[in-house]
Amino acid sequence: MGLHLSIDISRDSGESLTAQIQEFIREEIRQGGLHPGTRLPASRLLAADLGVSRSVVVEAYAQLAAEGYLEAARGAGTRVTGHVCRDTVVPVLLDEAPTGRVRWDLRPGGHNAPGVPHREWLTAYERALTSPRSPAPAYPPLAGEPELRFELARHLGRLRGVRATPDTVLVVSGFAQALALLCVALPARGVTQLAVEDPSHPGQRRFVRNSGALRPVPVPVDEEGIDVDALGATGARAVLLTPNHQFPTGVVLSAARREALVRWARAVDGWIIEDDYDGGLWYDERTPRPLALQRLAPDRVIHAGTAGKLLDPGLRLGWLTAPEELLHDLLKVRARHDLGGDALTQRAFAELLRSGLYDRHVRRLARRCADRAEALREAVGARLPGAAVTGPAAGLHTWVRLPPRTDEAALVAGARRRGVLLRGGAAFSAAPRPTAPALVVGHAHLPLSGVTEAVRLIGEVTNGR
């Protein structure tokens, strides 16, 4: 009798069958239900048990092997990786996985952040501590330190075109808290579904679903961004999107779609959550940097950003702007859970913005990312025949389109065996539909030689070496 694995999957779920299998096995490993060394059913047997195509299970196993959860050995079947530990902590929004030894980690996410510029940060902290403006010790204002809200309103208006005042800015503990607050405040206003881009960040979809109050509804993204007609057909009254450099495809929401999106929001009395995912990091000299969607409809768009992408996710420092009425609702929700954020870090970040040190850091980071993006483009052209880097030169990640018949899962697994960690495009898809093969490459943290070497190793997989 063959091995058995009880998995509850739903064909009515917004998640693909492959994603559901992956998520179940990941969670069982994390919770200790599947121990290191446990052998899993053969893909053929599990597919038969679940009533799905074998390719669905093969793709799920391959992705989990690429992430380091599973390992396959000839003649020994597929097993839970021996080094996986029950105590491994996996950030909810980043969906990182235990990895073991790797040479190059090309996954997008928190580890791809450039890190805090130590000299500038120490200078900002020292000024914050010694400034005569420093208030007496007390609990911080729930909306955030006034000086940071003032600087953020100026910064966002100057660089992103956001229309905000200090009174419409809320400082939060990263984008995760912003989303958590919205998952409570919006349902109180009668919103039951949150439309999300497809593809998009799987951790965010899971975060929304686990909130229990909102149901994530995937809406397809094409070369102009989110499909607003498809959004209207969902019946949702709120949408979460990354319009200026879509995660993960990199496309920029077109002007026509922006206008249509605002019309949709007004027609349904809805809300648009604009995740400024890359913090406005733009180094494409061919195309002007797009402005924030929020400027078109400040009464309908919640603009959210974070210091985590361009500084360090460990800072847990983010912000959002919202109409005052909604901001009041968010503050009431927050008051039930915490007493505000780290006041000293907020004042130091305000100093970083006020002094121009943050602008200098971003310019330096843009030059670094531009060099690596160009090296990636050249390496893909030389080592991956038929593949192409698409989208503008911006942000910390790049979408690499693969030739149509590429076995994406096999490529990701093969790269993992060569010490290169990758994310395939299918890992970000929500709807159960075929996706064009692609890779999502985080490049900001890599040395130039690392970009070239990592792509060379990936090329060995495509060439069968």
Secondary structure in CASP SS format (residue, H / E / C, confidence):
PFRMAT SS
TARGET T0000
AUTHOR 0000-0000-0000
METHOD secondary structure of the structure
MODEL  1
M C 1.00
G C 1.00
L C 1.00
H C 1.00
L C 1.00
S C 1.00
I C 1.00
D C 1.00
I C 1.00
S C 1.00
R C 1.00
D C 1.00
S C 1.00
G C 1.00
E C 1.00
S C 1.00
L H 1.00
T H 1.00
A H 1.00
Q H 1.00
I H 1.00
Q H 1.00
E H 1.00
F H 1.00
I H 1.00
R H 1.00
E H 1.00
E H 1.00
I H 1.00
R H 1.00
Q H 1.00
G C 1.00
G C 1.00
L C 1.00
H C 1.00
P C 1.00
G C 1.00
T C 1.00
R E 1.00
L C 1.00
P C 1.00
A C 1.00
S H 1.00
R H 1.00
L H 1.00
L H 1.00
A H 1.00
A H 1.00
D H 1.00
L H 1.00
G C 1.00
V C 1.00
S C 1.00
R H 1.00
S H 1.00
V H 1.00
V H 1.00
V H 1.00
E H 1.00
A H 1.00
Y H 1.00
A H 1.00
Q H 1.00
L H 1.00
A H 1.00
A H 1.00
E H 1.00
G C 1.00
Y C 1.00
L E 1.00
E E 1.00
A E 1.00
A E 1.00
R C 1.00
G C 1.00
A C 1.00
G E 1.00
T E 1.00
R E 1.00
V E 1.00
T C 1.00
G C 1.00
H C 1.00
V C 1.00
C C 1.00
R C 1.00
D C 1.00
T C 1.00
V C 1.00
V C 1.00
P C 1.00
V C 1.00
L C 1.00
L C 1.00
D C 1.00
E C 1.00
A C 1.00
P C 1.00
T C 1.00
G C 1.00
R C 1.00
V C 1.00
R C 1.00
W E 1.00
D E 1.00
L C 1.00
R C 1.00
P C 1.00
G C 1.00
G H 1.00
H H 1.00
N H 1.00
A C 1.00
P C 1.00
G C 1.00
V C 1.00
P C 1.00
H H 1.00
R H 1.00
E H 1.00
W H 1.00
L H 1.00
T H 1.00
A H 1.00
Y H 1.00
E H 1.00
R H 1.00
A H 1.00
L H 1.00
T H 1.00
S C 1.00
P C 1.00
R C 1.00
S C 1.00
P C 1.00
A C 1.00
P C 1.00
A C 1.00
Y C 1.00
P C 1.00
P C 1.00
L C 1.00
A C 1.00
G C 1.00
E C 1.00
P H 1.00
E H 1.00
L H 1.00
R H 1.00
F H 1.00
E H 1.00
L H 1.00
A H 1.00
R H 1.00
H H 1.00
L H 1.00
G H 1.00
R H 1.00
L H 1.00
R H 1.00
G C 1.00
V C 1.00
R C 1.00
A C 1.00
T C 1.00
P H 1.00
D H 1.00
T H 1.00
V E 1.00
L E 1.00
V E 1.00
V E 1.00
S C 1.00
G H 1.00
F H 1.00
A H 1.00
Q H 1.00
A H 1.00
L H 1.00
A H 1.00
L H 1.00
L H 1.00
C H 1.00
V H 1.00
A H 1.00
L H 1.00
P H 1.00
A H 1.00
R C 1.00
G C 1.00
V C 1.00
T C 1.00
Q E 1.00
L E 1.00
A E 1.00
V E 1.00
E E 1.00
D E 1.00
P C 1.00
S C 1.00
H C 1.00
P H 1.00
G H 1.00
Q H 1.00
R H 1.00
R H 1.00
F H 1.00
V H 1.00
R H 1.00
N H 1.00
S H 1.00
G C 1.00
A C 1.00
L C 1.00
R E 1.00
P E 1.00
V E 1.00
P E 1.00
V E 1.00
P E 1.00
V E 1.00
D E 1.00
E C 1.00
E C 1.00
G E 1.00
I E 1.00
D C 1.00
V H 1.00
D H 1.00
A H 1.00
L H 1.00
G H 1.00
A H 1.00
T H 1.00
G C 1.00
A C 1.00
R C 1.00
A E 1.00
V E 1.00
L E 1.00
L E 1.00
T C 1.00
P C 1.00
N C 1.00
H C 1.00
Q C 1.00
F C 1.00
P C 1.00
T C 1.00
G C 1.00
V C 1.00
V C 1.00
L C 1.00
S C 1.00
A H 1.00
A H 1.00
R H 1.00
R H 1.00
E H 1.00
A H 1.00
L H 1.00
V H 1.00
R H 1.00
W H 1.00
A H 1.00
R H 1.00
A H 1.00
V H 1.00
D C 1.00
G C 1.00
W E 1.00
I E 1.00
I E 1.00
E E 1.00
D E 1.00
D C 1.00
Y C 1.00
D C 1.00
G C 1.00
G C 1.00
L C 1.00
W E 1.00
Y C 1.00
D C 1.00
E C 1.00
R C 1.00
T C 1.00
P C 1.00
R C 1.00
P C 1.00
L C 1.00
A C 1.00
L H 1.00
Q H 1.00
R H 1.00
L H 1.00
A C 1.00
P C 1.00
D C 1.00
R C 1.00
V E 1.00
I E 1.00
H E 1.00
A E 1.00
G E 1.00
T E 1.00
A C 1.00
G C 1.00
K C 1.00
L C 1.00
L C 1.00
D C 1.00
P H 1.00
G H 1.00
L H 1.00
R C 1.00
L C 1.00
G E 1.00
W E 1.00
L E 1.00
T E 1.00
A C 1.00
P C 1.00
E H 1.00
E H 1.00
L H 1.00
L H 1.00
H H 1.00
D H 1.00
L H 1.00
L H 1.00
K H 1.00
V H 1.00
R H 1.00
A H 1.00
R C 1.00
H C 1.00
D C 1.00
L C 1.00
G C 1.00
G C 1.00
D C 1.00
A H 1.00
L H 1.00
T H 1.00
Q H 1.00
R H 1.00
A H 1.00
F H 1.00
A H 1.00
E H 1.00
L H 1.00
L H 1.00
R H 1.00
S H 1.00
G C 1.00
L H 1.00
Y H 1.00
D H 1.00
R H 1.00
H H 1.00
V H 1.00
R H 1.00
R H 1.00
L H 1.00
A H 1.00
R H 1.00
R H 1.00
C H 1.00
A H 1.00
D H 1.00
R H 1.00
A H 1.00
E H 1.00
A H 1.00
L H 1.00
R H 1.00
E H 1.00
A H 1.00
V H 1.00
G H 1.00
A H 1.00
R H 1.00
L C 1.00
P C 1.00
G C 1.00
A C 1.00
A E 1.00
V E 1.00
T E 1.00
G C 1.00
P C 1.00
A C 1.00
A E 1.00
G C 1.00
L C 1.00
H E 1.00
T E 1.00
W E 1.00
V E 1.00
R E 1.00
L C 1.00
P C 1.00
P C 1.00
R C 1.00
T C 1.00
D C 1.00
E H 1.00
A H 1.00
A H 1.00
L H 1.00
V H 1.00
A H 1.00
G H 1.00
A H 1.00
R H 1.00
R H 1.00
R C 1.00
G C 1.00
V E 1.00
L E 1.00
L C 1.00
R E 1.00
G E 1.00
G H 1.00
A H 1.00
A H 1.00
F H 1.00
S C 1.00
A C 1.00
A C 1.00
P C 1.00
R C 1.00
P C 1.00
T C 1.00
A C 1.00
P C 1.00
A E 1.00
L E 1.00
V E 1.00
V E 1.00
G E 1.00
H C 1.00
A C 1.00
H C 1.00
L C 1.00
P C 1.00
L H 1.00
S H 1.00
G H 1.00
V H 1.00
T H 1.00
E H 1.00
A H 1.00
V H 1.00
R H 1.00
L H 1.00
I H 1.00
G H 1.00
E H 1.00
V H 1.00
T H 1.00
N C 1.00
G C 1.00
R C 1.00
END
